[in-house]
Amino acid sequence: MATRKEGSTNMLNEKCITEGCDLTYAVCKVGGRWKLLILCKLEEGKLRFGEIRKLIPGVTERMLTLQLRELEKDGLVKRTVYAEVPPRVDYELTDVAQELIPIWSQLSKWGTKHREMMK
């Protein structure tokens, strides 16, 4: 993924939106097609990259890598690299991300209820 220029319209718009509203800031941190799903899979504990990929059919290696990097950068996922051969890397939720568990659980319940209503 290419880095965006600091003064680009895209960066300025994101800054304006996320600085003005705490809800929008939070949604930007967990929004996207895969981030919440990745976080939910890590709720049970540490997982390796391959394990996460198996749990989320449809996500490409590249997209999973990008999403994990963003989640790590935003302080929601902790990446631990072990000095072994072959190298081993684990991913787990940070304390900050664990605070979100009741929120995404409630959102999931709402999704189930709403999906049933729409049938």
Backbone as CSV, one residue per row, in Angstrom:
resi,resn,N_x,N_y,N_z,CA_x,CA_y,CA_z,C_x,C_y,C_z
1,MET,0.854,-1.165,0.000,0.000,0.000,0.000,0.901,1.228,0.000
2,ALA,0.643,2.137,-0.898,1.443,3.347,-1.001,1.149,4.281,0.165
3,THR,2.168,4.993,0.588,1.946,5.979,1.645,1.339,7.227,1.020
4,ARG,0.459,7.836,1.780,-0.195,9.043,1.290,0.615,10.265,1.671
5,LYS,0.586,11.250,0.803,1.274,12.506,1.107,0.557,13.200,2.256
6,GLU,1.338,13.803,3.135,0.790,14.470,4.318,-0.228,15.557,3.955
7,GLY,0.004,16.256,2.859,-0.889,17.346,2.482,-1.941,16.970,1.459
8,SER,-2.094,15.681,1.171,-3.064,15.264,0.159,-4.485,15.532,0.647
9,THR,-5.387,15.688,-0.292,-6.790,15.922,0.045,-7.330,14.779,0.891
10,ASN,-6.951,13.556,0.547,-7.398,12.392,1.291,-6.962,12.471,2.752
11,MET,-5.705,12.809,2.986,-5.190,12.921,4.358,-5.862,14.077,5.103
12,LEU,-6.043,15.190,4.433,-6.678,16.342,5.078,-8.122,16.043,5.446
13,ASN,-8.842,15.357,4.545,-10.229,14.985,4.841,-10.302,14.035,6.028
14,GLU,-9.435,13.029,6.041,-9.435,12.069,7.149,-9.125,12.776,8.464
15,LYS,-8.149,13.657,8.442,-7.774,14.396,9.653,-8.951,15.242,10.144
16,CYS,-9.613,15.916,9.237,-10.756,16.764,9.588,-11.881,15.937,10.215
17,ILE,-12.169,14.802,9.604,-13.264,13.957,10.076,-12.935,13.339,11.429
18,THR,-11.738,12.785,11.563,-11.407,12.056,12.793,-11.096,12.975,13.965
19,GLU,-10.683,14.193,13.698,-10.422,15.115,14.799,-11.702,15.748,15.318
20,GLY,-12.719,15.786,14.487,-13.949,16.460,14.873,-14.959,15.589,15.586
21,CYS,-14.817,14.258,15.479,-15.843,13.378,16.033,-15.190,12.110,16.578
22,ASP,-15.387,11.858,17.853,-14.792,10.678,18.478,-15.348,9.382,17.900
23,LEU,-16.632,9.366,17.569,-17.243,8.173,16.985,-16.613,7.851,15.635
24,THR,-16.436,8.869,14.806,-15.822,8.664,13.501,-14.382,8.199,13.650
25,TYR,-13.675,8.756,14.614,-12.303,8.317,14.891,-12.284,6.821,15.194
26,ALA,-13.178,6.386,16.091,-13.227,4.976,16.488,-13.575,4.079,15.299
27,VAL,-14.542,4.491,14.512,-14.951,3.695,13.354,-13.814,3.598,12.339
28,CYS,-13.058,4.650,12.169,-11.914,4.622,11.247,-10.861,3.618,11.708
29,LYS,-10.707,3.439,13.004,-9.699,2.516,13.521,-10.087,1.062,13.330
30,VAL,-11.370,0.749,13.355,-11.809,-0.648,13.221,-12.584,-0.895,11.935
31,GLY,-12.771,0.161,11.144,-13.557,0.037,9.929,-12.812,-0.674,8.820
32,GLY,-13.533,-1.013,7.813,-12.964,-1.737,6.685,-13.543,-3.141,6.644
33,ARG,-13.239,-3.840,5.597,-13.831,-5.149,5.381,-13.320,-6.208,6.357
34,TRP,-12.063,-6.130,6.772,-11.452,-7.236,7.500,-11.074,-6.950,8.945
35,LYS,-10.927,-5.699,9.339,-10.369,-5.392,10.655,-11.180,-5.966,11.815
36,LEU,-12.490,-5.749,11.815,-13.298,-6.268,12.915,-13.258,-7.787,12.958
37,LEU,-13.269,-8.401,11.796,-13.205,-9.857,11.733,-11.875,-10.370,12.297
38,ILE,-10.788,-9.709,11.960,-9.479,-10.077,12.503,-9.488,-9.933,14.028
39,LEU,-9.986,-8.809,14.513,-10.038,-8.580,15.956,-10.882,-9.647,16.654
40,CYS,-12.012,-9.992,16.060,-12.888,-11.018,16.646,-12.186,-12.370,16.718
41,LYS,-11.433,-12.708,15.708,-10.716,-13.987,15.697,-9.624,-14.011,16.768
42,LEU,-9.047,-12.864,17.065,-7.997,-12.779,18.080,-8.564,-12.713,19.503
43,GLU,-9.872,-12.634,19.623,-10.513,-12.543,20.935,-10.182,-13.762,21.804
44,GLU,-10.039,-14.923,21.211,-9.774,-16.158,21.958,-8.323,-16.282,22.406
45,GLY,-7.421,-15.489,21.828,-6.022,-15.559,22.226,-5.088,-15.377,21.045
46,LYS,-3.810,-15.645,21.287,-2.773,-15.459,20.272,-3.001,-16.377,19.077
47,LEU,-2.729,-15.837,17.898,-2.792,-16.619,16.664,-1.624,-16.247,15.778
48,ARG,-1.201,-17.206,14.986,-0.181,-16.950,13.983,-0.861,-16.506,12.700
49,PHE,-0.060,-15.915,11.812,-0.593,-15.379,10.558,-1.397,-16.434,9.802
50,GLY,-0.821,-17.616,9.630,-1.493,-18.682,8.886,-2.796,-19.113,9.526
51,GLU,-2.838,-19.102,10.853,-4.070,-19.471,11.563,-5.164,-18.441,11.325
52,ILE,-4.778,-17.173,11.349,-5.755,-16.111,11.082,-6.289,-16.257,9.662
53,ARG,-5.397,-16.496,8.734,-5.788,-16.616,7.323,-6.767,-17.769,7.126
54,LYS,-6.544,-18.886,7.793,-7.451,-20.033,7.679,-8.828,-19.728,8.265
55,LEU,-8.845,-18.896,9.311,-10.107,-18.560,9.966,-10.935,-17.544,9.179
56,ILE,-10.277,-16.857,8.233,-10.970,-15.822,7.467,-10.861,-16.151,5.977
57,PRO,-11.719,-17.029,5.486,-11.658,-17.358,4.062,-11.965,-16.114,3.221
58,GLY,-11.247,-15.980,2.151,-11.499,-14.845,1.262,-10.490,-13.722,1.397
59,VAL,-9.832,-13.618,2.530,-8.843,-12.558,2.680,-7.540,-13.016,2.022
60,THR,-6.950,-12.120,1.264,-5.671,-12.450,0.629,-4.542,-12.230,1.632
61,GLU,-3.395,-12.837,1.362,-2.240,-12.647,2.241,-1.854,-11.181,2.312
62,ARG,-1.865,-10.530,1.173,-1.491,-9.114,1.124,-2.432,-8.258,1.962
63,MET,-3.735,-8.483,1.801,-4.704,-7.679,2.548,-4.619,-7.976,4.044
64,LEU,-4.434,-9.238,4.410,-4.295,-9.575,5.820,-3.065,-8.898,6.408
65,THR,-1.972,-8.919,5.668,-0.744,-8.254,6.117,-0.978,-6.766,6.323
66,LEU,-1.625,-6.118,5.354,-1.884,-4.681,5.453,-2.786,-4.352,6.644
67,GLN,-3.835,-5.140,6.818,-4.771,-4.879,7.905,-4.116,-5.107,9.269
68,LEU,-3.311,-6.166,9.383,-2.602,-6.415,10.633,-1.618,-5.292,10.943
69,ARG,-0.947,-4.788,9.932,-0.016,-3.662,10.144,-0.753,-2.433,10.643
70,GLU,-1.903,-2.135,10.034,-2.687,-0.971,10.473,-3.180,-1.158,11.901
71,LEU,-3.667,-2.358,12.217,-4.147,-2.621,13.571,-3.012,-2.511,14.585
72,GLU,-1.832,-2.957,14.189,-0.661,-2.832,15.064,-0.280,-1.366,15.246
73,LYS,-0.265,-0.626,14.141,0.083,0.806,14.187,-0.898,1.575,15.076
74,ASP,-2.168,1.172,15.042,-3.191,1.856,15.829,-3.281,1.348,17.261
75,GLY,-2.400,0.418,17.630,-2.345,-0.047,19.009,-3.422,-1.041,19.389
76,LEU,-4.029,-1.698,18.403,-5.084,-2.664,18.698,-4.591,-4.107,18.678
77,VAL,-3.494,-4.346,17.977,-2.924,-5.688,17.878,-1.449,-5.615,18.256
78,LYS,-1.022,-6.597,19.028,0.391,-6.708,19.405,0.997,-7.831,18.569
79,ARG,2.124,-7.539,17.956,2.851,-8.505,17.129,4.117,-8.895,17.881
80,THR,4.279,-10.187,18.104,5.461,-10.685,18.809,6.246,-11.583,17.871
81,VAL,7.524,-11.237,17.664,8.415,-12.020,16.809,9.357,-12.798,17.721
82,TYR,9.409,-14.104,17.523,10.281,-14.961,18.312,11.553,-15.257,17.526
83,ALA,12.686,-15.185,18.202,13.982,-15.416,17.562,14.217,-16.918,17.442
84,GLU,13.536,-17.510,16.497,13.631,-18.945,16.245,13.868,-19.179,14.770
85,VAL,14.283,-20.396,14.450,14.395,-20.781,13.050,13.499,-21.989,12.862
86,PRO,12.493,-21.931,12.016,12.051,-20.760,11.255,11.405,-19.722,12.176
87,PRO,11.389,-18.471,11.723,10.825,-17.402,12.562,9.347,-17.663,12.870
88,ARG,8.946,-17.276,14.060,7.551,-17.424,14.469,7.045,-16.050,14.893
89,VAL,5.855,-15.728,14.449,5.233,-14.441,14.784,3.829,-14.715,15.302
90,ASP,3.493,-14.151,16.441,2.154,-14.254,17.019,1.490,-12.891,17.014
91,TYR,0.180,-12.908,16.893,-0.632,-11.695,16.983,-1.630,-11.889,18.107
92,GLU,-1.856,-10.807,18.867,-2.842,-10.857,19.937,-3.432,-9.468,20.155
93,LEU,-4.592,-9.443,20.798,-5.235,-8.164,21.106,-4.467,-7.437,22.196
94,THR,-4.412,-6.127,22.078,-3.862,-5.306,23.156,-4.968,-5.057,24.181
95,ASP,-4.602,-4.480,25.306,-5.604,-4.141,26.323,-6.631,-3.169,25.762
96,VAL,-6.172,-2.260,24.927,-7.081,-1.279,24.310,-8.119,-1.992,23.457
97,ALA,-7.687,-2.963,22.669,-8.608,-3.703,21.811,-9.563,-4.558,22.637
98,GLN,-9.095,-5.083,23.758,-9.961,-5.911,24.598,-11.140,-5.111,25.143
99,GLU,-10.955,-3.805,25.289,-12.061,-2.945,25.726,-13.184,-2.922,24.695
100,LEU,-12.857,-3.248,23.451,-13.849,-3.225,22.375,-14.690,-4.499,22.290
101,ILE,-14.298,-5.564,22.981,-15.003,-6.845,22.869,-16.501,-6.713,23.153
102,PRO,-16.919,-6.067,24.240,-18.367,-5.953,24.464,-19.066,-5.149,23.361
103,ILE,-18.351,-4.215,22.768,-18.948,-3.384,21.712,-19.180,-4.210,20.461
104,TRP,-18.163,-4.982,20.016,-18.389,-5.754,18.805,-19.315,-6.942,19.065
105,SER,-19.385,-7.419,20.298,-20.359,-8.467,20.630,-21.776,-7.928,20.498
106,GLN,-21.990,-6.740,21.013,-23.316,-6.117,20.910,-23.653,-5.802,19.454
107,LEU,-22.669,-5.345,18.697,-22.874,-5.062,17.275,-23.229,-6.345,16.521
108,SER,-22.603,-7.448,16.887,-22.908,-8.735,16.270,-24.344,-9.154,16.570
109,LYS,-24.763,-8.975,17.814,-26.152,-9.301,18.187,-27.132,-8.454,17.391
110,TRP,-26.819,-7.184,17.243,-27.670,-6.297,16.452,-27.725,-6.784,15.004
111,GLY,-26.579,-7.181,14.451,-26.534,-7.677,13.080,-27.399,-8.909,12.885
112,THR,-27.339,-9.824,13.844,-28.167,-11.037,13.775,-29.644,-10.669,13.784
113,LYS,-30.018,-9.790,14.700,-31.424,-9.379,14.818,-31.889,-8.649,13.558
114,HIS,-31.060,-7.728,13.083,-31.444,-6.946,11.903,-31.531,-7.830,10.666
115,ARG,-30.605,-8.770,10.506,-30.624,-9.666,9.355,-31.918,-10.485,9.341
116,GLU,-32.328,-10.953,10.525,-33.569,-11.735,10.630,-34.789,-10.875,10.281
117,MET,-34.775,-9.626,10.697,-35.893,-8.713,10.400,-36.009,-8.446,8.908
118,MET,-34.888,-8.475,8.210,-34.870,-8.112,6.794,-35.228,-9.285,5.884
119,LYS,-35.388,-10.476,6.440,-35.761,-11.644,5.623,-37.194,-11.596,5.206
